[in-house]
Amino acid sequence: MTIAMIASVARNRAIGFENKLIYWLPNDLKRFRQLTTGHTILMGRRTFESLPKGALPNRRNCVLSTTVKQLPGCECFASWAEFLASCRPDEYIYIIGGASLYGNLLDKADRLCLTEVDDVPAQADAFFPDYSHWRELSREEHAKDERHAYDYAFVDYERG
């Protein structure tokens, strides 16, 4: 089983504001779709509620929540242990947010698939945990353009 975290992070590790993504980068969304399609995604309840169309297609949608037992198109689990017990040994799991899930499960992850945005937002209330001790595996730099307001990089890490 492989466990990866996927997120778009600012220079100060900001990831969200008022339960919304801070950055709208079409190539980041495309990469997210390419990486997660056909795999399991795990999210918190508030992240699920922030999805504009609900459960994401062509993925096993799982929600970790101590308060919600059922959500449309999702499997709900009350604990990490309960979720893990439902997984196959060859499953590839992407943890997609939010901040508390990232913080609580960083030590369980094998990889980080981050889009690092060259910006510090004016407002943020959700942050990715410190990953400075992780080892960079690859980096793909992109300059801002007509569809992307900031320079950004796709960066993959493994535990250091």
C-alpha positions as CSV (number, residue, x, y, z in Angstrom):
1,M,0.0,0.0,0.0
2,T,1.3,3.4,-0.9
3,I,0.0,6.6,0.9
4,A,0.6,9.9,-0.8
5,M,-0.6,13.4,0.1
6,I,-1.5,15.8,-2.6
7,A,-1.9,19.5,-2.2
8,S,-1.2,23.0,-3.7
9,V,0.8,25.0,-1.2
10,A,2.0,28.6,-1.0
11,R,5.5,29.6,0.1
12,N,4.1,29.8,3.7
13,R,2.4,26.4,3.3
14,A,-1.1,28.1,3.0
15,I,-3.6,25.7,1.3
16,G,-7.0,27.3,1.9
17,F,-9.2,30.1,3.1
18,E,-12.8,29.7,4.3
19,N,-13.0,26.1,3.1
20,K,-11.9,27.0,-0.4
21,L,-8.7,26.5,-2.3
22,I,-6.6,29.6,-2.5
23,Y,-5.2,29.0,-6.0
24,W,-7.0,28.1,-9.2
25,L,-4.3,26.7,-11.5
26,P,-5.7,24.7,-14.4
27,N,-2.5,22.6,-14.7
28,D,-2.6,21.8,-11.0
29,L,-6.2,20.5,-11.3
30,K,-5.2,18.5,-14.4
31,R,-2.3,16.9,-12.5
32,F,-4.5,16.2,-9.6
33,R,-7.0,14.4,-11.9
34,Q,-4.3,12.5,-13.7
35,L,-2.6,11.3,-10.5
36,T,-5.7,10.4,-8.5
37,T,-8.0,8.8,-11.2
38,G,-8.3,5.1,-10.7
39,H,-7.1,5.3,-7.1
40,T,-8.5,5.9,-3.6
41,I,-8.8,9.4,-2.3
42,L,-9.2,10.1,1.4
43,M,-10.5,13.5,2.7
44,G,-12.1,15.1,5.7
45,R,-15.8,15.9,5.8
46,R,-15.2,19.7,5.2
47,T,-13.0,18.9,2.2
48,F,-15.8,16.7,0.8
49,E,-18.3,19.5,1.4
50,S,-16.1,21.9,-0.5
51,L,-16.2,19.8,-3.7
52,P,-18.4,21.6,-6.2
53,K,-20.0,18.5,-7.6
54,G,-19.6,16.1,-4.7
55,A,-17.7,12.8,-5.0
56,L,-15.0,12.8,-7.6
57,P,-15.6,10.4,-10.5
58,N,-13.5,7.4,-11.3
59,R,-12.0,7.2,-7.8
60,R,-12.8,5.5,-4.6
61,N,-14.0,8.4,-2.5
62,C,-13.4,8.0,1.3
63,V,-14.2,10.4,4.1
64,L,-12.7,10.3,7.6
65,S,-15.2,11.8,10.0
66,T,-16.2,11.1,13.6
67,T,-19.6,12.9,13.0
68,V,-20.9,11.8,9.6
69,K,-21.7,8.2,8.8
70,Q,-23.0,8.6,5.2
71,L,-22.3,10.9,2.3
72,P,-23.4,10.5,-1.3
73,G,-20.8,8.6,-3.4
74,C,-18.5,8.1,-0.5
75,E,-17.4,5.5,2.0
76,C,-17.3,7.0,5.5
77,F,-14.9,5.9,8.2
78,A,-14.7,7.0,11.9
79,S,-11.0,6.3,12.2
80,W,-7.8,5.9,10.3
81,A,-7.6,2.3,11.5
82,E,-11.1,1.5,10.2
83,F,-10.2,3.1,6.9
84,L,-6.9,1.1,6.6
85,A,-8.8,-2.1,7.4
86,S,-10.9,-1.5,4.3
87,C,-7.9,-1.1,1.9
88,R,-6.2,-3.7,-0.2
89,P,-2.4,-4.3,0.1
90,D,-1.8,-3.0,-3.4
91,E,-4.0,0.1,-3.0
92,Y,-2.6,3.6,-3.8
93,I,-4.2,6.2,-1.5
94,Y,-4.1,9.9,-2.0
95,I,-4.9,12.1,1.1
96,I,-6.5,15.2,-0.4
97,G,-7.2,17.3,2.6
98,G,-8.0,19.2,4.7
99,A,-5.4,20.7,7.0
100,S,-6.2,18.6,10.0
101,L,-6.0,15.4,8.0
102,Y,-2.7,16.4,6.6
103,G,-1.4,17.3,10.0
104,N,-2.6,14.2,11.7
105,L,-1.5,11.8,9.0
106,L,1.8,13.3,7.7
107,D,3.7,10.6,9.5
108,K,1.7,7.9,7.7
109,A,2.5,9.2,4.2
110,D,5.2,7.7,1.9
111,R,5.1,10.5,-0.6
112,L,4.1,14.1,-1.1
113,C,2.8,15.3,-4.5
114,L,2.8,19.1,-4.1
115,T,2.2,22.0,-6.3
116,E,4.4,24.7,-4.8
117,V,3.0,28.2,-5.7
118,D,5.5,31.1,-5.7
119,D,3.2,33.3,-3.6
120,V,2.1,34.2,-0.1
121,P,-1.6,34.8,0.0
122,A,-3.1,37.8,1.7
123,Q,-5.6,35.6,3.6
124,A,-5.3,31.9,4.6
125,D,-6.7,29.9,7.5
126,A,-5.6,26.4,6.5
127,F,-1.9,25.3,6.2
128,F,0.0,22.2,5.2
129,P,2.2,20.8,7.9
130,D,6.0,21.4,7.8
131,Y,7.6,19.1,5.3
132,S,11.1,20.5,5.4
133,H,12.6,17.2,6.5
134,W,11.2,15.4,3.5
135,R,13.6,14.6,0.5
136,E,12.8,16.1,-2.9
137,L,12.5,13.4,-5.6
138,S,11.6,15.6,-8.6
139,R,10.7,19.2,-9.5
140,E,9.0,20.5,-12.7
141,E,9.0,24.3,-12.8
142,H,6.3,26.3,-14.6
143,A,6.2,30.1,-15.2
144,K,3.0,32.1,-14.9
145,D,1.1,32.5,-18.1
146,E,-2.3,33.7,-19.3
147,R,-4.0,30.8,-17.4
148,H,-1.8,30.7,-14.3
149,A,-1.4,33.9,-12.2
150,Y,1.8,32.6,-10.4
151,D,5.0,30.7,-11.0
152,Y,4.6,27.2,-9.6
153,A,6.3,23.9,-9.5
154,F,5.2,20.3,-9.3
155,V,7.4,18.8,-6.6
156,D,7.4,15.2,-5.4
157,Y,8.9,14.2,-2.0
158,E,9.6,11.1,-0.1
159,R,10.2,10.8,3.7
160,G,13.6,12.1,4.5
